[in-house]
Amino acid sequence: MMIACPYCHQDYVWEVSISDLSGPFFMCFECDTVWPASGGISDQKGQNYSDFMAQRGRTPDWNTITKIRPANKGS
């Protein structure tokens, strides 16, 4: 079963890779929330994509994101 975003409830969460960052990560493309795969998906752990990239010293660039598959319960 796919996981709805716990922040916006408007879209599903996807497993993604982000170029030049060790991943994978999870991401909601509706509200731009990112979660490291190791941390789990919850409304307490996500971070806005721009802040996530800035914290890693990178400029947010949507061209660096690749969708892998929808996140499922147990991911």
PyMOL commands that place a pseudoatom at each C-alpha (Angstrom):
pseudoatom trace, name=CA, resn=MET, resi=1, chain=A, elem=C, hetatm=0, pos=[0.000, 0.000, 0.000]
pseudoatom trace, name=CA, resn=MET, resi=2, chain=A, elem=C, hetatm=0, pos=[1.377, 3.406, -1.007]
pseudoatom trace, name=CA, resn=ILE, resi=3, chain=A, elem=C, hetatm=0, pos=[2.143, 5.960, 1.711]
pseudoatom trace, name=CA, resn=ALA, resi=4, chain=A, elem=C, hetatm=0, pos=[0.327, 9.298, 1.640]
pseudoatom trace, name=CA, resn=CYS, resi=5, chain=A, elem=C, hetatm=0, pos=[2.415, 12.288, 2.663]
pseudoatom trace, name=CA, resn=PRO, resi=6, chain=A, elem=C, hetatm=0, pos=[1.975, 12.861, 6.407]
pseudoatom trace, name=CA, resn=TYR, resi=7, chain=A, elem=C, hetatm=0, pos=[2.470, 16.624, 5.929]
pseudoatom trace, name=CA, resn=CYS, resi=8, chain=A, elem=C, hetatm=0, pos=[0.205, 17.676, 3.055]
pseudoatom trace, name=CA, resn=HIS, resi=9, chain=A, elem=C, hetatm=0, pos=[-2.001, 14.579, 2.571]
pseudoatom trace, name=CA, resn=GLN, resi=10, chain=A, elem=C, hetatm=0, pos=[-2.206, 15.592, -1.113]
pseudoatom trace, name=CA, resn=ASP, resi=11, chain=A, elem=C, hetatm=0, pos=[0.184, 13.123, -2.780]
pseudoatom trace, name=CA, resn=TYR, resi=12, chain=A, elem=C, hetatm=0, pos=[2.051, 9.898, -2.249]
pseudoatom trace, name=CA, resn=VAL, resi=13, chain=A, elem=C, hetatm=0, pos=[5.637, 9.595, -1.063]
pseudoatom trace, name=CA, resn=TRP, resi=14, chain=A, elem=C, hetatm=0, pos=[8.231, 8.344, -3.546]
pseudoatom trace, name=CA, resn=GLU, resi=15, chain=A, elem=C, hetatm=0, pos=[11.598, 6.701, -3.079]
pseudoatom trace, name=CA, resn=VAL, resi=16, chain=A, elem=C, hetatm=0, pos=[14.092, 8.912, -4.918]
pseudoatom trace, name=CA, resn=SER, resi=17, chain=A, elem=C, hetatm=0, pos=[17.772, 9.282, -5.577]
pseudoatom trace, name=CA, resn=ILE, resi=18, chain=A, elem=C, hetatm=0, pos=[19.437, 12.697, -5.543]
pseudoatom trace, name=CA, resn=SER, resi=19, chain=A, elem=C, hetatm=0, pos=[22.601, 13.076, -7.614]
pseudoatom trace, name=CA, resn=ASP, resi=20, chain=A, elem=C, hetatm=0, pos=[25.829, 13.295, -5.619]
pseudoatom trace, name=CA, resn=LEU, resi=21, chain=A, elem=C, hetatm=0, pos=[24.123, 12.410, -2.311]
pseudoatom trace, name=CA, resn=SER, resi=22, chain=A, elem=C, hetatm=0, pos=[24.207, 9.019, -0.660]
pseudoatom trace, name=CA, resn=GLY, resi=23, chain=A, elem=C, hetatm=0, pos=[20.655, 7.768, -0.589]
pseudoatom trace, name=CA, resn=PRO, resi=24, chain=A, elem=C, hetatm=0, pos=[18.056, 6.649, -1.145]
pseudoatom trace, name=CA, resn=PHE, resi=25, chain=A, elem=C, hetatm=0, pos=[15.606, 9.226, 0.135]
pseudoatom trace, name=CA, resn=PHE, resi=26, chain=A, elem=C, hetatm=0, pos=[11.845, 9.581, 0.225]
pseudoatom trace, name=CA, resn=MET, resi=27, chain=A, elem=C, hetatm=0, pos=[10.054, 12.622, -1.156]
pseudoatom trace, name=CA, resn=CYS, resi=28, chain=A, elem=C, hetatm=0, pos=[6.589, 14.124, -1.581]
pseudoatom trace, name=CA, resn=PHE, resi=29, chain=A, elem=C, hetatm=0, pos=[6.450, 16.043, -4.852]
pseudoatom trace, name=CA, resn=GLU, resi=30, chain=A, elem=C, hetatm=0, pos=[3.377, 18.017, -3.786]
pseudoatom trace, name=CA, resn=CYS, resi=31, chain=A, elem=C, hetatm=0, pos=[4.859, 19.754, -0.722]
pseudoatom trace, name=CA, resn=ASP, resi=32, chain=A, elem=C, hetatm=0, pos=[8.585, 19.108, -1.437]
pseudoatom trace, name=CA, resn=THR, resi=33, chain=A, elem=C, hetatm=0, pos=[9.238, 17.250, 1.815]
pseudoatom trace, name=CA, resn=VAL, resi=34, chain=A, elem=C, hetatm=0, pos=[12.271, 14.933, 1.943]
pseudoatom trace, name=CA, resn=TRP, resi=35, chain=A, elem=C, hetatm=0, pos=[13.104, 12.135, 4.390]
pseudoatom trace, name=CA, resn=PRO, resi=36, chain=A, elem=C, hetatm=0, pos=[16.344, 10.128, 4.538]
pseudoatom trace, name=CA, resn=ALA, resi=37, chain=A, elem=C, hetatm=0, pos=[15.386, 6.482, 3.945]
pseudoatom trace, name=CA, resn=SER, resi=38, chain=A, elem=C, hetatm=0, pos=[17.066, 5.444, 7.184]
pseudoatom trace, name=CA, resn=GLY, resi=39, chain=A, elem=C, hetatm=0, pos=[14.876, 7.740, 9.303]
pseudoatom trace, name=CA, resn=GLY, resi=40, chain=A, elem=C, hetatm=0, pos=[11.395, 6.622, 8.372]
pseudoatom trace, name=CA, resn=ILE, resi=41, chain=A, elem=C, hetatm=0, pos=[8.484, 8.665, 7.049]
pseudoatom trace, name=CA, resn=SER, resi=42, chain=A, elem=C, hetatm=0, pos=[6.555, 10.705, 9.605]
pseudoatom trace, name=CA, resn=ASP, resi=43, chain=A, elem=C, hetatm=0, pos=[5.310, 14.220, 10.186]
pseudoatom trace, name=CA, resn=GLN, resi=44, chain=A, elem=C, hetatm=0, pos=[8.096, 14.655, 12.742]
pseudoatom trace, name=CA, resn=LYS, resi=45, chain=A, elem=C, hetatm=0, pos=[11.086, 13.834, 10.538]
pseudoatom trace, name=CA, resn=GLY, resi=46, chain=A, elem=C, hetatm=0, pos=[10.634, 15.447, 7.111]
pseudoatom trace, name=CA, resn=GLN, resi=47, chain=A, elem=C, hetatm=0, pos=[12.423, 18.508, 5.808]
pseudoatom trace, name=CA, resn=ASN, resi=48, chain=A, elem=C, hetatm=0, pos=[11.652, 20.931, 2.985]
pseudoatom trace, name=CA, resn=TYR, resi=49, chain=A, elem=C, hetatm=0, pos=[13.739, 20.115, -0.112]
pseudoatom trace, name=CA, resn=SER, resi=50, chain=A, elem=C, hetatm=0, pos=[15.354, 23.584, -0.271]
pseudoatom trace, name=CA, resn=ASP, resi=51, chain=A, elem=C, hetatm=0, pos=[16.359, 23.429, 3.412]
pseudoatom trace, name=CA, resn=PHE, resi=52, chain=A, elem=C, hetatm=0, pos=[17.477, 19.807, 3.025]
pseudoatom trace, name=CA, resn=MET, resi=53, chain=A, elem=C, hetatm=0, pos=[19.842, 20.724, 0.192]
pseudoatom trace, name=CA, resn=ALA, resi=54, chain=A, elem=C, hetatm=0, pos=[21.081, 23.945, 1.843]
pseudoatom trace, name=CA, resn=GLN, resi=55, chain=A, elem=C, hetatm=0, pos=[21.939, 21.973, 4.977]
pseudoatom trace, name=CA, resn=ARG, resi=56, chain=A, elem=C, hetatm=0, pos=[24.174, 19.812, 2.767]
pseudoatom trace, name=CA, resn=GLY, resi=57, chain=A, elem=C, hetatm=0, pos=[25.815, 22.830, 1.109]
pseudoatom trace, name=CA, resn=ARG, resi=58, chain=A, elem=C, hetatm=0, pos=[24.005, 22.321, -2.193]
pseudoatom trace, name=CA, resn=THR, resi=59, chain=A, elem=C, hetatm=0, pos=[21.676, 24.364, -4.339]
pseudoatom trace, name=CA, resn=PRO, resi=60, chain=A, elem=C, hetatm=0, pos=[18.242, 22.767, -4.755]
pseudoatom trace, name=CA, resn=ASP, resi=61, chain=A, elem=C, hetatm=0, pos=[18.003, 21.503, -8.330]
pseudoatom trace, name=CA, resn=TRP, resi=62, chain=A, elem=C, hetatm=0, pos=[14.990, 19.439, -9.397]
pseudoatom trace, name=CA, resn=ASN, resi=63, chain=A, elem=C, hetatm=0, pos=[17.034, 17.968, -12.256]
pseudoatom trace, name=CA, resn=THR, resi=64, chain=A, elem=C, hetatm=0, pos=[19.110, 16.007, -9.719]
pseudoatom trace, name=CA, resn=ILE, resi=65, chain=A, elem=C, hetatm=0, pos=[16.089, 14.020, -8.461]
pseudoatom trace, name=CA, resn=THR, resi=66, chain=A, elem=C, hetatm=0, pos=[15.167, 10.654, -9.941]
pseudoatom trace, name=CA, resn=LYS, resi=67, chain=A, elem=C, hetatm=0, pos=[11.945, 8.865, -8.968]
pseudoatom trace, name=CA, resn=ILE, resi=68, chain=A, elem=C, hetatm=0, pos=[12.609, 5.220, -8.200]
pseudoatom trace, name=CA, resn=ARG, resi=69, chain=A, elem=C, hetatm=0, pos=[9.262, 3.840, -7.000]
pseudoatom trace, name=CA, resn=PRO, resi=70, chain=A, elem=C, hetatm=0, pos=[6.332, 4.739, -4.764]
pseudoatom trace, name=CA, resn=ALA, resi=71, chain=A, elem=C, hetatm=0, pos=[7.058, 4.225, -1.077]
pseudoatom trace, name=CA, resn=ASN, resi=72, chain=A, elem=C, hetatm=0, pos=[5.077, 1.379, 0.432]
pseudoatom trace, name=CA, resn=LYS, resi=73, chain=A, elem=C, hetatm=0, pos=[4.216, 0.477, 4.003]
pseudoatom trace, name=CA, resn=GLY, resi=74, chain=A, elem=C, hetatm=0, pos=[7.251, -1.296, 5.381]
pseudoatom trace, name=CA, resn=SER, resi=75, chain=A, elem=C, hetatm=0, pos=[9.704, 0.665, 3.174]
for i in range(1, 75): cmd.bond("trace and resi %d" % i, "trace and resi %d" % (i + 1))
show_as sticks, trace
zoom trace
